[in-house]
C-alpha cells in the first residue's frame, strides 16, 4: 500500500533497520523500487498490507520533514501513530475496510505531527499488485 501527503522538500531514500531483534523484522525495499520512489514529488510512505498491522516499509524525506518523526520512529510501525483522539473514527473504519478488501481509498484525514500540531492529510491509499493481480509483498 502507498499513502501520500502534500509537502515541499527534497526526497531521499530511507531503509528500515531490520537488525533490531526486539521488533518483528521488516523487509527491506529493493534498490530498484527505492530509485523509483525517490523521484516522486509527494510526501508518502509505503506500507505492507500483507503483514500484520500494515507496517511502514519506506518513507521519503518529505514525510520526515513534514511530520517531525525520524526513520527509526516510523519504519516498522503502522501509520496510526499520526492519529489523536479527535481523528475521525468513521473515516478510520472506512480506511481499514478498504485496506482489508484491497480497494483504493482517497480522502482527507486529520492527523498530527510529532509536536502534536494537526494537519489535514490528503490521503491516497493504493494497493500495489503484481502481474497476476495479487497484492505484492
N, C-alpha and C positions, 0 to 999 in steps of 0.2 A: 504494500500500500504506500502511496505517496501522499503527503499532506503539504500544502503550500500556504504561505502567508506573504503579504506585501511588505517590502522593505527597500533599503537602498545602500548596501555595502558590497564590497567585492567578495566573490565566492572563493573558498578554498576547500581542499579535501580534508575530511576528518574520518578516521577509522576508530572503531571501538577497541578497547583493550581487552582481549579475551583471556589475558593471563591471570586475571583476578579469580582466585579459586573460591571465594566466598559467595559469588553470584553465578547463576547459570551462564554457560558460555554463549556468547553472541557471535554468530557467524560474521566473518569479515566480508566487506563488499569488494568485489573484483576490481582490479585496476581499470579495466575497460569501462565498467559501469561508473566508477568514480570520475574518469575522464569526461564522460558524457554529462554526468550530474553537475560537475564543477563549471560547466559552461552555461547552465541555466541562470537566468537573472531574476530569480524569485527566492524568497525565503521558504525553505521547505525541509522536511525530514522524510526519510524512507523507513517505514515500519514493516515488520514481518508478520502478516496476519496468519501465517501458517504455524506460528509458535505461540505458546501460551502467553497471554496478556499483550500480544502485539508489540514486542519491544522495538524501540528505535534502533535501526542498524546504521543509519547515516544521517547527519545533519550538516547543512552547509554553514559557512561563516556568517552569512546574513542572519541565520536563525540565532546563533550565539550572540551576535551583536544586538539583535532586536530584543531578545528575552533576558539577557544578562547571565544566562547559565553557561557553564563550561562543558566541554565534551565529556569529562568524567561524571558530570551531574546528569547528563542526558542519555548517552549511549547505553542501551540495555534496559531503559525504562519505558513505560507506557506514557503517552502524552498527557495523561490526566494530571500530572504534576503542575500543569498550566491552569488548572481549574481551582476555583474557590467556591464556597457555599452558594453564591448567587449566580453561578453559571447555570444556564437553563437546563433543568433535568429532562424535560421533554425532548429538547434538541439532542441531548446526550444519548437518550434512549433510541432516537431515530438513527443517529450515527452508529451506535452499537449494532443495531439491527441490520443496517446497510453493510457494515463490515462483515458480520456473520454470514450474510447471504451473498457476499461478493458483488454488491452493487456499488456503483459510483455514488458519491454524495457531494453536493455543493451547498454551502450555506454560510451563515455568519454566526460566530460563537464568541461570547465574552470570555476571554482568557486573561491570565495575569503573568507579568514578568516576575523575575526573581525578587525585585524590590517591591512587589505587590501592586505595582501600577497596572491598571487594567488597560486592555486593548481589544479592539474588535478584530477577530481572526476571520479573514475571508478564507474559509476552509474548503479545500477541494480534496476529496479522497478518491483515488482511482486504483482499482486492483491492477497489479502487473501480472499479465498472463504469459504463459509460454506458448509455443507454436501450436500446441494441441488445445489451447483454451483453458488449461488448468492454472490455478494460482501458482506463480513462480516463487520459489523459496530462495 
